[in-house]
Amino acid sequence: MTEPSSGTRARAPLRHAVRQYLPATIAFVALLGLWEAYARLSGIAPMTLPPPSQVLLSGWRNREGLWDNILPTLRATLFGFAFSLVTAFVLSVLVDFFQPLRRALFPLFIVSQTLPLVAIAPLVVLWFGFGLLPKILLVALVTFFPMLVALTEGYRSVPEEIEALLASMGAGKAKLFLLARLPSALPYFFAGLRISITYAVVGAIFAEYAGAAKGLGIYILNAKNNFRADLVLAAVVASAVLTLVLFGATLVIQRLAMPWARTGEGNRP
């Protein structure tokens, strides 16, 4: 059996990337084309539904204003998500070590996810003011639960045989957690991380709606009040790009933290 040449091996990642991203790219371009054609040919007013080309042009012309409002949203997102990450990890360790605590707290965590953000955000701003703190709290509120659930499920995914083997070698509960339960939770954790990061920007924008001096939420609100649908959509595009960048960053971090996972990916057809 002959081994593949170096050129074939070099082209394999390219073919994999084409197979993975080409269908989504075609669908996205087709959607933009349909939107552009409908907005220009249907007779609908540009104030109601501007075509994508106008949205991009307006965003470019107002790029300085957009950038000035992206930075506060990004800051609130990162600080809030960092606080959420620390909170989820600490709580996951506590409920893993103390099962009665899990039974006591998990119903409260589930209830916290049923609270409508649009109703909670004004109250948080009223209690904590218009600064960065309420935005951090609101982002943490909407993002910590998926990571908490992912971590706790990951801890429980360790095979009983491995735990029994480590226990027979004298490993205590803390060492068992570090050597087996925490590494086993990594794939679950990164799955929860990817879900949470998509909510983080939305949580920050909702917090800005409730009260802020700057941010994409305020930018969208001001553009709506001025009947600038093109600027509203430009801000929406900016928030989507920001979310995709943060999502991509989680993938990079996962590859760095779990290099062994890439070996399995490379062997897929």
Disulfide bonds with the S-S distance in Angstrom:
none
